[in-house]
Amino acid sequence: MAVTLVTSVTSSSARFHFRSFSSSSSPSPLSSTFLRFQLPPRFRLALSVTPLYHSSRARAHTLAQATLGLTQANSANHPKVTFAAKDIDVTEWKGDILAVGVTEKDMSKDVNSKFENPILKKLDAHLGGLLADVSSEEDFSGKPGQSTVLRLPGLGSKRVGLIGLGKSASSPSAFQSLGEAVASAAKASQASSVAVVLASSESNESKLTSASAIASGTVLGLFEDSRFKSESKKPSLKSVDIIGFGTGPELEKKLKYAEDVSYGVIFGRELVNSPANVLTPAVLAEEASNLASMYSDVMTANILNEEQCKELKMGSYLAVAAASANPPRFIHLVYKPSSGPVKTKLALVGKGLTFDSGGYNIKTGPGSLIELMKFDMGGSAAVLGAAKAIGQIKPPGVEVHFIVAACENMISGTGMRPGDILTASNGKTIEVNNTDAEGRLTLADALVYACNQGVDKVVDLATLTGACIIALGNSMAGIYTPSDELAKEVIAASERSGEKLWRMPMEESYWEMMKSGVADMVNTGGRAGGSITAALFLKQFVDEKVEWMHIDMAGPVWNEKKKAATGFGVATLVEWVQKNSSS
C-alpha cells in the first residue's frame, strides 16, 4: 500500500467530505482511489491509496479481487456434465446409478406384492424380487421428496435409485426436482455416471420439455458455491444418460439449451452470493464487460461512469449513489445476432443495488434483512445471467439490451436525505420521503434510458418491496403490466422455465398516495398496497409506446433453507427472448 500525506494546519475547525475520484471511465474497480478531506482553505489533507491487489487479467467467472477484509474469491468449480439421450433397455445400461423416477401409482403392487408397473416389474425380475422387498422395507411410496438408492446385484448398474414424483409429474419444475434429486444421489455416492428413466413413459409432446428440465435440475443440483470457503469438493459426476425420451438432433439441441441456461442461472447465483465487499458496482460492471468479451461476435458493452450519467441528467439514480465511496457504474450490454435481420428489440432492466443500507431510513431491527442486502442486486444478476445464456445460445432475429444502474445505498454527508427533491432524466421530479425506497429511483433513470434505445418491449426485474413478499410469499414473484399480451408472453415463458409468477393489479386509483405537494411525486406511498404503488411509480418513466412489465422478485431471489441465491428470473428471461426470436 502506498500512501501520500500532505497537511497544513492553521485552523481548529474542520468539516470532512469523502469522495472517490477516477481519472478513467473504465469500469475496472482496481485503479487507485483518492480520498480527499475537503476543509477550510487553511487546512488541506489528501491521501492516495493503492489497493492491496491489482490484476489486469479479465476473468469471466471469477470475481475481481477485493481489498476490504482481504477477501478474494477462489476459482469457481462449475460442474461439467455430458448429457446423452439413449433408447436402450434399462436392464442393459452400465454405470454407477440407474435413477428411476416413480409416481405413487407406479409403486402399486399386486396380491403377490409384485410391481404392476412394467419397468419396475422388469427391473425387479432381474433382481430376483429384491427391489420390491427393499422398497417395502424402506417404506418408499413415491411421494415427492422421497428417494432411496440401493446397491443390489443383478444389473449392469452398480446401484438403483428410486426417486418419488408424487401423484403425477407433469410440470417442468417437477422434472427439474427429479434432476436435482439425481444430482444429490450422485454426490452422496460419488458416482461419475448416471442414467435417468421414468417408470411411466412421457407423451411425445412433453418429452423434450421434460428431458430438458431433468438436465437443468441435474446441473443446478450439482452446483455448490464454495468460492468463499477455505475447502471445497469437486463434483464427480461426468455423464448423464437420459433413457426413454427419444433420440435425435432435436432432443440433443434441447439438452444443450438446458445446459446453456443452467450455466446462466449459476452465474446469476454467484453474483448474488458474492458479498458487497467483493461485488462492488465497478466489479459488477467488470463482470458485464467480461461477458461482452467472451461473446464478442454478438455482444458489446458500454459502461458509463458518474460523469457520463450526469451528462444524461440521471439525477434520480445518482442521488442514490451519492453517499457511497464505491462509485456507480451504469451497465449497458447489447446482443445483436451476427447475421440476418432483427425483427424485435427487447430490453431487460435489472435493479443493481450491490448493497442497500436503507440510507438515512436505515434498516434496523429483526426482519429488516440488512445482513442479506447483498441480494438487492438480484434483478441485475437475472439480467446478466440471461445475457450469458443468450450469448451462448445466439437466438436469431432479436436484439436485446441488458441494462443495470449499479450502485450502493449508503449513509454519509453527501447522501440524499428524506425531503430532498430529485430530477430524473425525463425531467420528472421526485420528493424523497423514504431513502430506503431507493431501488425504484435507480430504475427510473434506467427505464428512461432503455426506452431511448428504440426497443419494442421492456421487462424490469427488482428485489423491490417487502410488500410483495407479504402478498405472495418467498417462492413466487409478482408481475405488473398494463399489457395483457406481454403478460401472456412472460407467463408462458415462466411456465416453460418452471419459475412461478403471479400477475398483480395496476390499480390506478392508488396513484393518489404517490402525489407530492412540492414535486411531481413522492417515492413511496406508505404500507398499503406498497408493491402496487411501487409499480405505478416505475410506470411514470416508461414511454407509452413501449410495452412494459415490472417483476418484483424480492421473495424468490433467496433460498433461506440453503442460505444461498436461487438465480431466479434467468430461465424465464431466456425463454421469453427465445419466443421473440425468429428461431
N, C-alpha and C positions, 0 to 999 in steps of 0.2 A: 504494500500500500504506500503510495506517495502522497504526502500532504504538504501543501504550501500555506503558510500562515503569515499574514501581514496585518499589523494593528497600529492604530494611532489613537490614543485615548486622551481626551481633554474634557469629556463630559460624563457626568454620573448618570444621566438619564438616557435610556435607550429603548427602542422598540424593535422587535425581531420579526423578520419576514423571510419565510423559507420558500424557495422556488427552485425548480430543476431546469437547467438550460442544456440545449444541444445545438451544436453548430451544423448538424446534418439532418436532413429529412428522412434519413434511413431508418427503418423500423428496428434496427438492432438495439437490444437493451444493454449491450455490453460496452458502449462507448463511455468515456469519462463523464462524470456527473459533477456539476458545480453547484454548491450550496452557498448562497450569499445572505448574510445577515445585513439587511438594509437599515441603517441607523442614521442619526443626525449627522450633518456634514463633518463634525469634528471627530467622529468615531467610525472607522471603517475596518471590516474584517472579512476575509474571503478564504474559503477552503476549496482546494482542488483535490478530489478523491478519485483514485484509480481503483476500480474493482479488483477484488482478490483473484478473480478468474477471468480470463479472456480467451475466447476461441472464435475464429472466423469460419470454422468448418460448419457448413449447413447440414443439419440433421433433420430428416423428415419425420422420424418417430420418437426421437429422444429430445426432451425439452432442453432448452439452452440452460447453461449453468447459472446459478444464482449466488448471491453473496449473503443475504440475511439468513443467519443460522448455519452458515457454511453448508447448506444443503444443495445437493445436486442429484438429479435423477439418474439411477442406473439404467443401462440399456434395457429396453423392453423385450420380453420374451413372448413374441407373438406365435400362437400355435400355427403350425404349417401342416395341414392335413390334406391328403389327396382323397377326393370322393370319386366313386365309380358306380355307375348303375349296371346291375347284373341281373340276368334272368336265368337262375340256376336252382336246382333242388337244394333246399336249405340243409338237408342232411349231408350233402356233399361239400358244403363250404368248409374251408380250412382256415383257422385263425385263432385268435385269443378268446373273443367273446361273440357269441351269437345272441343278439338282443332282440327279443320278440315283444312287440307292443300288443297288449291284450286288453280287451274291454271286460267288464264284469260278465257280460253274456258269453264271451269266449271261454270263460272259466267253468261254465256249467258242465256237469258230468252225468253219465247215465247211471242206471241202477247198480252197475258193477264198478262204480267210481272211476270210470274211464272218460277221458275227454271226448266231447262230441265235435268240437272244432277240428276240421280236417288237418290243419297244420300242426296243432298241438298233439293231435292223435298220432300223426306220423312221427313226430319227434319222440313222443313217449314210447312208441313201439320200438324205436332204435335204442331207447334207454332202458328197455325191459320194465316199463311201468314206473320207473323211479321218479320221473318228472311229476306225475300225478301225486305220488306218495309224498314227495318232499314239499310240493306246493301246499298240500293239505297241512302238513306238519308246520310249515312256516306261516300258516293262516293267510296265504296270499289269495286275494279275491279279485284283483284287477282294479281296485279303487284308485282314483287319481293320487299320485304321490307315492304309491306303493312300488317297491322294486325289490327284487331278490336275485342274486347272482349265485348260481350253483355250479360246483365243479363235479361233473358227472362223466363217467367213461362211456364210450359207445358212439361218439360223434367225432367229426373232423375238428370241431371247435373244442378248445380246452375248457370253456365254460359256457353255460347257457344262462342268459338273463331274462327274467320276466319283468316287464315294466307296465304298470297299470295306467290305463287311459280313461277309466271311469265308465259311465254308462255307454258313451259313444265318443268318437273322435272325429270331429267334422270341421274344426276351425284351424287356421294357421297357428294360433297360439297354443293349441293342444299338441300339435306335432312339433312345435318348437320346444315345448316342455319335454316331449319324448327325446328330442336330441340332447337337451340339457341333462336328462337322466342318463343317457348313454355316455355322455362325457364324464359324469360323476362316477359311473361304474368303471369306466376305463381308467380314470385316475386312481380309484381305490385299488384296482387290480394291477396297476402298472401295465396295462395292455397296450400293445402297439398296433394291433389290427382288430377291427370290429365290423360285424355285419348287422344291419338293421332290417327287420322284416315285420310285417303286420300279420297277426293271426287271421284277421278278416281283411280280405283284399279291398282296395280302394276302387271307386268307379274311375273310368278313364278320364273323365272331365277334371277330377281333382288330384290325379296322381302327380302332375307337375308341381302344383302348389304345395302338396303335402311333402313331397321329396325335398323341395327347396326349403321348407320350414324345418325339416329334420336336420338338413345340412347346416342351416343357420344356427339352430339351437345347439348343435354339437360344437361348432366353432366358439360360440359365445359361452357355452358351458365350460370349455377348456380354459378360457381366459382368466387369469388371475393377475391383478396389478401389483407387482412386487417391486416396482421401481424405487420405492422409498423404504424398502426393508433391507436389513443387513444380509439376510439369506433368502434365497428363492429356489423353488423347484421348477424344473423344466418338464412340461408335459411329455409323456412318452408315446401318446397316440399319433400314428403316422398315416394310417389309411382307414377309410370307412367305405364299405360296400353296401349299397342300398339295393335290396333284393325285392323283386315283385312289383316294382313301379314302372316297369318297361325299360327300354333301352333306346339309343339313337341320339342324333345330334341335338334335337330339341330339348331333351331331358338334360344332356350334358351342358348345354348352354344355360339352362335354368339353374343347375347346380353351381356353375361358375358365377352366375349372377348373385346367388345366395352368398357365396364366399366374399365377393367384392363388397356387397352391402354390409356383411358382418364385420369386415375389417374397418369399414367406415364407422360402424357403431363402436367398435373397440377404440378407435381414435377419439371419438367423442367422449367415451368413458374416461380415457386417460386425461383428456383436457379438464374435465370436471373434477376428477380425483386429485389433480395437481393442486397443492396448496398455494395460497396467494403470495407467499414469499418466493415462490418459484415461477408461477404463471402470472406475471405482470402483464399490463396491456401491451408493452413492447414485445414480450415473449410470445404472446398470442398472435401478434402481427407477424412475428418471425415464423411461427408455425404455418400461418397462412401463406407467406411468401415461399416457404419450402414446398407447399403443395403445388403452387404455380410452377416452381422449378421442376418438380417431379413430373408434372403433366404439361410441359411447356408447349407441346404440339397443339393443345386445345385450351390452355388456361393462361391468363395473365393476372398480375397483381398490381394494384395501385394502393399504396399505404400513405395516408395523409397525416401529417403531423399537426401540432396545435395551431401553428401559424396559418397553415393551409385551411384548416377548419374555420379559423377566424375570417379568412377571406370569403368563405362560403356563408358567413353570418350564422354559424351554428351555435347561437347563444345558449340554447336550452341544454345541449349536450355538454358544452364546455363549462357551464356553471356547475354541473355535477362533478366534473373532473378537477375543478379549481383547487380543492383542498389537498389533493394528493401529491406526494413527492414523486410518484411514478407518473410520467406524462401520458396523456391519452394517445391512442392511435386509432384512426378511422380506417377500417379494412374494407377493401373492395376487390373481390376476385371476379373475373368474368370467364365463363366457359362458353366457347364457340366451337361447334364441330369443325373438323379440319376440311370437310368438303360438303358440298350440297347446300341448298338454300335453307334459310331459317324461317320457319312458319310461325313460331311463337316465342315471345320474350317473357321470361319469368324473373322475379326477384325473390330471394329468400333473405329475410332480415332477422338477425338474432341478437337478443339482448346480451351485452358483453360486459357486465359488471364483475371484474375479476375478484373484487371484494366489496361488500356493502356493510359498512358500519352503521348505517342509518343517518349519518351526518349529525347535525345538532339534535335531531329527533332520534337519538342513539337507541339502538336495540338493547333493551335491558330486561332482566328477569327471566324466569323459566318460560320456555316456549318461544322466546324471541329468535332462537336458532342462529344467533350471531356467530357461534362457533362453526356453523356449516355454510356461512355466506360465501365460501369459495364456489359453491354451486350456483351462484347468482349469474354465472355466465353460461348456464346450461343451454340457453337458446342459441348462443353463438357456437357452442360445441356441436349442437344438432346441425347447424348450417355448415360448419366446416367438415363435420363427419360426412355429410351428404356431398360436399364438394369433393372429398377424397374418393368416395364411391363413384360419383358421376365422372370424375377424371379417369377412372379405371374402366368404366362401362362404355363411355363415349356415345351417349344416345344421339342420333341424328336429328336434324330439323328443329332443334330447340336451343335457344341462347339463355343462359342462366347467370344472374348477378347475385353474388353472395356478399352480403353487407353486414358489417358489425361496427358499432360505435363503442369501442373498448375503452374502459376507464375504471377507476376506483372511486367509491363514495366514502370519503374520509372526513376528518374534522381538523380544521386549522383556521388561523386568522384570515386566510384567503378564500375560505369556503363560502358557499351560499348559505343564507340564513332564512329562517321562516319569515315570511313577509316580503322577501325580495321579489322583484318582477323581472322575468327573463323574456327575451325576444328570440323566438325560433327563426329558422331560416326561411320560413314562408311569411314572416312578418307578424305572426300572431303572438300576443303577449300572454304570459302565464304568471299568476301570482302563486308563489310557493307557500303553501300552508302546511306542508309536511316534507321535510328533506328526506324522509325515508320512502317517499313515493318518487324515487329517482329514476327507476328503470324506464318509465313512460317518458321522462324528459329526454333521455338519450335516444329512445326510439322515435320520438317526434322528428328530430332532425334526420335520423336515418331513413325514415319513411319518406320525407320530402326528397331526400337525395335519391332514393330508389325510384320514385315516380318520375324524377327528372331524367332517368336513363331511358325513357321511352318504352317501358315494359307494359305488357298487357295485364299481368296478374302479379300480385304481391301476397306472400304469406309471411307474417312475422311470428316468431316464437319467443316466449319470455317466461321466466320464473317471476311472474309479475305480482300476484296477490295471494296473501293467506286466505282471503275470502273464497278463492276458487278451491282451495284445499278443504275448507269447511263445507262447501257445497258438494264437491264430487269425490272427496277422499284422496288417497295417495296413489291410486292406480289409474286414474283417468284424467285427461286434460280437457279443459273447456275450450270450445271454439266459438268465435264471434264473427259474423259476416253479414252484410246486407244482401249478398248474392246467393240465391238458392242454388244456382248452377255450380258455383265454386264450392259450396258446402257439399254437394253431391260428389264432386270430383275428389275432394280431400277425404271425405268419409269412406268412399270406395277404396281409396289408396290405403287408409288405415285398416280396413277390413282385410286387405291382401297382406299387409305387413304384420297384423296381429296386435297392433297398438290400439289402445282404447281412447276414443274421442267422444265428446257429447256436445251437441250444439246448444248454446245458451242464447237467451233473448237479447236483442239490441233494443232495449226499452227507451225510446227517445225522450219520454217524459222525465226520465231520471236526470237529463241534462241540466235541469233546474238546479240540482245540487252542485253543479260544477261551475256556476256563474260567479264572477267576482265583481265587487263594486268598483274596483280600480283598474282592472285588466280585462282581457278577453275571457279569461277562465282561471279557475284555481286548478291545482294539480291533483287534488283528491276531494271526493265528495262525502267522506265520512264512512262509517262502518256498513251502513245499509246498502246492499247491492254493490259492494266495493269492486267486485270483478267486472260488473256491468259498466259502472261509471268509468273504470279504467279503459275499457274498450271504446267507450264513447269519446274519451279524451283522445285516444290514438286516431280515431276516425277524422279528427279535425286536421290531420296532417297528411291525409291521403287524397290524391287527385280523384275527383268524381268520375273521371273516365276510366280509372283503373279498378279492376276487380280486386278486392282486398279481403284477407282473413287474418284474424288475430288468434293465436293459440296460447292459452295460459297453461303452462306445463309445470307450475310450481309443485304440484303433488307428485307426479310420476318421474321427476328428474332424479330422485334419490331413493335407494332401497335401504330402509332403516335396518332391516334384518341383516343384510350383508354389509351394512355401513359403507356403501360404495355407490357410485353413479350407475345409472341404467343405460345411458346412451339413447334415451327416449327421443323420438322425433326423426332420427336419421332415416330409418327404414321407410317411414311414411312419406317423407320428403322425396326420397329417391323414387318410390313408386309413383308419386304424383308427377315428377319430372318425366319419368318414362311414359306415362299416359299422355302427356302433352307433346311428346316427341313424335317423329314420323316412323318409328320402328314398329 
